Structures are given as structure tokens and as C-alpha cells.
Amino acid sequence: SKREIKMRKLDSTKVRPLKSEQLLHIEDHDFALRPGFGGSPIPVGIDVQVESIDRISEVDMDFTMTLYLRHYWKDERLSFRSNKNKSMTFDGRLIKKIWVPDVFFVHSKRSFIHDTTVENIMLRVYPDGNVLFSLRITVSAMCFMDFSRFPLDTQNCSLELESYAYNEDDLMLYWKHGNKSLSTDEHISLSQFFIEEFSASSGLAFYSSTGWYNRLFINFALRRHIFFFVLQSYFPAMLMVMLSWVSFWIDRRAVPARVSLGITTVLTMSTIMTGVSASMPQVSYIKAVDVYLWISFLFVFLSVIEYAAVNYLTTIEERKQLKKRGKASGMYSMDAVQAMAFDGCFHDPDVDMDLSPFPDPCEENETRTSQTNISNADTPRLKRKRSLKGNVGRIILQNNHVIDTYSRIIFPSVYIVFNFFYWGLYI
């Protein structure tokens, strides 16, 4: 009836607009084909705003970056009439219905478009058919790193963009605003690196089966913070080397003290080297930190070998002296080295001769029963203490081997020269 027809006209929600009334005329065109198909290549401008560099991994040799990727091109099929010459903005739902550039990241491992709370996609269409297509993407890509100067190194990484299907005969990628097409957030910072520079460049990539493609590069240089590794690796290694030199000032007959000190420093250096290697990729070349740690380990190891030589030469020397004095047998045939093995205390042959056989040189007997016995028994002991107090310097010099004397000078001097050479070479 006429009344029902009138009611339907008033209810606009049930009236489908005609194709001619659709502003973008999407249903009238085949958007599976690129704009200007069969003609000259379509120019697609690119600009990038880097929001953050989230992670740099030396073990995986990659980096993770979050960025805004914007595409600019012209598709006359999307042109529309506008009295005020205003653009229209759409979300990601329209992307599947029109043609967009198929830009991908070369050497990418993982990437995704942010989708909270909805997909971070924006499409802006202008009346003349110009299109702005923007995405917010996080991408993890390879970075070919060279660790020969680690941790005093500078790494140069790049994120590369390229069309997957369209070669240079169909699509021409270029930076929209030249070097100004790449912008960065002022607050970008990393825990282990200084970001020295960002730059944009372009080039061509050739594939034997499909031809030449335009490729864009986002280049950035990363210089590593050295202070962390100074505290964690270099400074402890220096301390261990200097601690091993304490052995040169300990009496040559104090076997337990010097041996335990040498073994402790060797094991500590091994732990430092293992910790550094565990956080690095297993590369087949030598890194700068390996050079420093291995040289430091060599100094520590040589200090142990130095005492082995001193102890061996001391034993031979004392045996010769005993033979000359005719003390090859009897009560005093025990030399200083053997006495040290029994009680672990220092023995001076010149002083011990005045004492009774096998006296206690380390501690006094505090359980004596009478004052008379204490005074009589302590007389030689007091003489010995006074002798030691008055002649400490003489005893140290007499018991110091010539190898120890030279080691006190040679080891520190060579290590200082090595440090000057190392830091001057790598910094």
C-alpha cells in the first residue's frame, strides 16, 4: 500500500545506498591491481618515526625496534568530490578492500602490528586520490655484529624495507622527505649503548629470479657503555693480578700461605673468564676482553710458577748448606723446609739452635704449675722473641730469594706497560 511505501522511505536504516552514491566507489574498481597497472611504476614515499629501540641481543645478534611506518602514494580510483577539500580518515577495516604497498622488512625474525585496543592502522584519503597509510609496528631484525673489539666496540645496524612482489618496473620506493624522512624520539636510550646517529639511505637489491628491487635503509650506530664491563670484568681482573703479587712479599718458606694464595687467584680468574664467556655468542675469533683476561690469567699463573721455582731452588740451596756444615744426621738434621711441613711455623736455624729439641715456636705453654718453672722455661723463648723483634728486617732479607726480588719489580712493570698498550690500542 501507499502507506507502507511511505513508511519505508522515512526509515533510512533500511534503505541501501546506490553504488553511484558511494564516496570512494570501491565496488566499481578492481583493487587487486596496482594503481596505473601496465604503465610506469607507481612511486611510494616512505617516512619513519622510531619510537624506541627495545632490545639489543649480542647472543642472538639482533635488535628489536618499535616504529611508525607511513606510506604515501596516489590512487585515482579513490578520489572523491569534496567542497571543503577535506580528507577522510579510516581504520584498518578498509585496508582489506583496497590496494596498499606490500612493504616488508628484510632480515626480519619477528614482527607484529600493535592491536591494543584495536589494530594500530590509519588510512587517510584525500579528494585527489592521495593516500596516507600508517602502521605502528614492532620488528626484530638481524644485525651482523663484529665482537673483535668487545666491549670497546661500536656496532652498525640497519633495518631494511623493500617491496615483496613489485620490482622496480612496478613500484618505486623512496624516502618521502629525503634525510628528514627518518625521525626519532628524543628520549630513546639503552642500558648498554649510546645511540650515536640515525641516518636514512636507499639502494637496489637484485634477485636472480625476479629482478631488481628498490630498498630503503634505516641505519644507526651503537657505541657500548664501557663502565659496566670495567666494574664487572676489568677491575676484578686487575685486583686478582695485584693480589697474586702479594706472594712475592711472603717468606719463601711459608709454603701453605703462598700456595693457597696462588690457587685462589687462579680459580677466581677462571670464574671471571667463564662469566664473561657465558653472556657472549660462541664466536670463532678472539675478542678484546679475551685478550685482557687471558693476559691477566697468565700473570696470575706465572706468579704460581714463580713460587714453584723459588721453592725448588731454596730446597736445593739448603741441602747444599747442610752438607757443608756436616749436619746430614742427628738432632738438627731437620732443615727449615721440613720443619715447616711439620708445624706450619717459621723457623730460623740460627735461633732454633739455642733451644731444646723440637720446641714449640708458635704458642707459649700457659698451663705451667709454678712461677719458678715458668721463668726458667721462658728464658730462651724470650731471648728468641727479642732476637726476632730486633732483626725482622735482616731475617726477611736473608730469607728472600733473588727471584722474588726481581719479580717484585718485573711483574708490576710489565703489567703496567701491557695496560697502557691495551687501552691505547682499543680506545
Steps between C-alpha positions, in 0.01 A plus 500: 500500500600865466522535878753214531713643218503838672605345831789317334630824347496669839698210655846578354667208680332258264591685182823383328697778329572457132853431373507836330444662838793330668767760553809289423339277236681198639260250343558647154872418477726199516746579779690177447699697240739778594417859401602570139538132420686447174653847504794660678588381854297652778708715738450416868653740750608377844569678824575343837482619858696277739321479833746280687778244471383239743781245507847428364605134526864403447423130540230498229661782301176690455317813614137585570356834389155660526418753229229684310516404131320736262437448126405768248365431152227612262210282387257688279244227550450630855448865402173661602320831489537731798383858517732579793794293367518302823646154534328197642656275763429128539620220723633155406168361378534675163852371434380160382283657230757722326852470362787580739879461450640162608802633689684247718810505723804323359683270747204524736461223760176609664262790451145594587254787472381626837136418559411655838227605529448459126748454216730804484428571135398830349394574141446857384363572152506843336254622234762482222575133575814548713520243776679490835531154653653480852588199717645457849734201482747320723762308306797284597765484230852367458803715562833364380724585795877489526625425854874516432517822708239400761426669741672803345303458178259702288227308317339620175152360444233566239133427447426442129165554325407358162197405290444127494310454171560813294843559351629835377289473180179512705579682823757762593576535872661828610541710813216751502699792643858391432720483811223661705276200436653325802420647840559365850361550847723726711475267800637187334765343723655159555657345807823385330530728196524859391302568182746705299301571183198415287510534123290406199634362171374311198626249249412209274477128570528235229339159496592265220146376446297821536730794419589829669314647797519836673624472858500758781735492798458630856859515626608559860829469687524368856802562724521279808519632855839394638443582868288189567772268368771690689316425825406143415807370312799731470522629856464155667764363262738782597445430868568129456826570319614743771393255770721234346798736545454481880660157474835663416505671843419188702790296639614240252473222760131580576379231263130485605458878478653544156346191343146574626528862382611392154225238461232744621594767248516247214153365580354850533637600161348184348161594647519853353587364156218244512246766595598725209491214248154385617340833398659508154437311175741218423701677231808350340724806537666666798326793667673794668377393844642151438843651437490693827368215714737240357802726548387569857454127555851444366644746755319321783614162374861616468496618861420141603774364273736761646452362849545143377840603364587688821403204719696253287815714493469567875485128577810430292687791660421393858600142432837619374549714811416210730752278326769767541426536873508126552142483625386217287393302815415556864266714700526806274485318166149629446528802271264800499283371219438166673428672831251722325322191369461369857373801692424764230706766681802707411839356606823694519791252519727747679249552780364148526849361572481653850176321587429150623409236240170557323381809692156654440568817294135604445347533844607517864406240759247668732433201729817498707460424870762715668633852449858380526460246222333767280786745537767235440326345201417832333852638513613359163162578349519863604848520356368366174213754489737789569731371232216484250369847590839656456593325181174471302639697209819296493310170510267603216793606283693181574199281429408685182595321180650698213210393272251662741705819499491528123134392480393791720627736232451308174139382547347843582708676234402263220133505604492880498657507152242246381213715631632811327537308175157334529296811575692705246431242229126447555378842612 
